[in-house]
Amino acid sequence: MTVNVKWLSKEHKNRSTLFYFTKAEHALTNLQHRRVKVSSFSKCNDLFELASFSMKSSEVRKEHEEWLQQVESNFGLICFSFNWRHPLMWAHYANNGSGVCMVFSVANECFTSVEYIPDREKRGENFSFPRPQNDSIFFDFCSKKFSAWRYEQEARMFCNLRSMKGESGQGDIVYKNFSHELKPLGIIKGPRPQLSQAEILDASDTPIQFFQCRAAFSKYEMVVQQSKKRWYVK
């Protein structure tokens, strides 16, 4: 019997299906507490984060540093992907395939697609760093990365830290609660799974879809493990 994964591509008005890769234990706590961790720009793995333009001038570098401090104190982000099949995503962000990919339905107005560029852009004479008040320009500016990252097919949800006082958190860690903007749909277990069916179902207080994936036989991609006999049960 074919595993039903039509829910992955089901169309929702003004919404998109996005994928969030993480470790197995983090996925469980996310389901249990109904939230996702908000990352800070300074801890992103891209060493050129928020630096998509040439900064040869010392004045520009100083201005940039001051701007970064403002951004860091006001905004965080959650990084999703449009694609769950890429093996590098499982290797880099899901604990070498032992983690999971959480599947979310996200309102289209709540995320920005990353633009991948081959070279750092030149700064024009009239350039000024965008302020958060101008959401569209600010979010687009903060969503540019070197084209070598293109495989991630990233989508970013920006979180205004000052308006998230009611959200859950612990110490310096901030979480975005599940809501109409961020609705969990399911779990894709990696090819080296650590989570059982029971653990996933027990962690979620609402019905949730899930399946296990595996490495494809003829392509460099992940596919659905159709043989449920091979699913990790524990």
N, C-alpha and C positions, 0 to 999 in steps of 0.2 A: 504493500500500500504506500502510495506516494505521500511524503510529508507535506502538509499544507502550509505554504509560506506566503500565500496571497496577501496576508495582512501586512507584509513588508511593503508592498507596492500599491496598497489600497489608497485611492485618491481621497483627500480631505480638502474641502473648500478653504482656501486661504491658509493652508497648513502644509508642512513638509515633513517627511520622515527622515530623521537624522540619527546618526550612530555615534555612540560614546564608548570608547574603549577604556577598560580599566581592569584592575586586579580583581580576582574572585571575591576576596574578603571585603573590598570596597563596594562591590556591587551589592552584596548582601546588606551591608549597613545602609547603603543608599535606599534600598527597597524598604528596609525596616523603618527608617526615619523619614522616608519620602522626601529626599533631597539629593542635591549634587554639589560637590565642592566647587567653589569659585576660585579660580587661579589668579595669581598676580602676574603682571607683565614681566616683572624682574625675575621670575622663576620659570619662565618659558624656556624651552630647550633651544630656541633659535637665538643665536648670539647677536643677530641683527634685528631683534624684535624692536618695532617702532623706530627703526633707523633705515628706512627704505630709500634714503636720498644721500647724496654726497655731502660729507661734512669735513672738507679740507680746512675751512676757516675756523679759527679758534673761537671767534665770536659766535658762530653758528653752534659750535659744540657746547659753549656755555649756555646759550639760550635753550638748546635742546635738553641739557641736563636739568634746568629749572622747570621746563615743561614736563619732563618725565616725572619729576617729583609730584607735580600737580595731578597728573594722570594716575599715578600709582596710589595716591591717597584718596582718589575719588572713584576710580573704576577698577573692576576686575573682569574676568572673562571666563566663559565655559567654551571649550573647543569640541566641536562635533565634526563628523565627516559625512559626506553624501554617499560613501561607498563602504560597505562592510567586508567586501571580498578581497581587498588588497593584502597580501601576506606581510608586507612591511608594517602595516598598521597593527597587526596581531603581534608581530615580533617586538615592536618598539613600545607599544602602549598597552598591551594586554599580557604582560609577563611571559613573553615568548610562547604565546598560544595557550597558556594555562589559565588565562583570565577570561573575560567575557566582553561582549559588545552589547551595551544597553541600547535599546531601540526606543526613540522618542518621537512623538508627534509635537512639532513646534510651530507656533504661529509665525507666519512669514514675516510679519513686521518686527519680530523679536530677534532676528539674526541677520548677519551680513556675510555674504560669500567672500572668501579671500581672493584677492587678485594676485596672480603670480607674475613677476616681472623679471626679465633676464639681467638687467643692470640697475644699479642704484640711480635714481632720478636726480637731475640737476635742479638746484634750488634757484628759482627766479628772483629777480631783484625785489619784487613786491611780495615775496612769500612771507607768510606768518604762520606759526603753528596754530592749527585749528583748536578752538575752544569747545568744550563739551556742550555748550549751549546750542551749538549748531550741529545737532545730532547726525544728520546725513553726511556732511563733510567730515566730521570728526571720526565717525565709525568707518567710513571708506578709507580715510588716511591711516587708521589703525588696523587695516586689514590688507596690507600689502606685504608680500614676502617674496624672497628669491625663488625663481622658477624651479630650482632643484627640489623644493618642497611640494611640487605640484601633485605628487602621488597621494598626498593626504586628502585632497579635495575638501578642504576645510571650510566650515561655517562657524562663525563666532557669535555667541550671545554675550553682549556687553551688559555688565551689572553695575548699576549705580550704587556704590557702597553706602552713601549717605542716606539713601532712601530704603535701605534694607535693614533697618533697625529691628523690624519685626521678624526677620528671618532667623533661622537657627544658626548657631555658631558656637565655637569653643576656642577661647583664647584669641589668637590672631586669625584663626580659620573662619571663613564665612561660607555659608551654604545657601544655595538657591532652592527653595521649597518647590515641590511639584505643585502645579497649578494648571489653569486653563492654558497658560502660555507654554508650559512644559509638562506634557502628559506622557507617562511611561506606557509603552505598548508591549514590550517583550524583552527577552534575553536571548542572545545567541552565545552558546557555550563554545569555547575554543576547541581546537583539535587535541589539546592535552588537558582536558577539563578537570577541575577540582570540585566543582559544585554538582550535587545530585539534583534530581527532579524535586525531591522532598524539601531540600534546603531552599530552593527557589520559591516553591509554593508557600512554604511556611513563612518566608521573609516578607511576602507581599500580602497586604490586606485586601487587595482587589484581584480579580482574575487577570492572569498574565500569560502571554504566549511565550513559547521557548522552543528551541531546537539546538542540536549540536552540529557543528560544521567540521569539515575535514579538508585536507589539501586535495586539489583536483588531480585527476590522473593524467591529463594531457595538456593542462595550461598552468601558468603561474598565478593561481587564484584560489580562494577558498570557496567551497560549495557546501550545499546541505548534505549532511550525512543521512542518506535515505534509509540505511539499515539501523533500525532502532535497537537491534541486538548489540550494536557497537556503541550505543550511547552509554555514558558513564552513569551508573545507578548508585553505587556505593552500598 
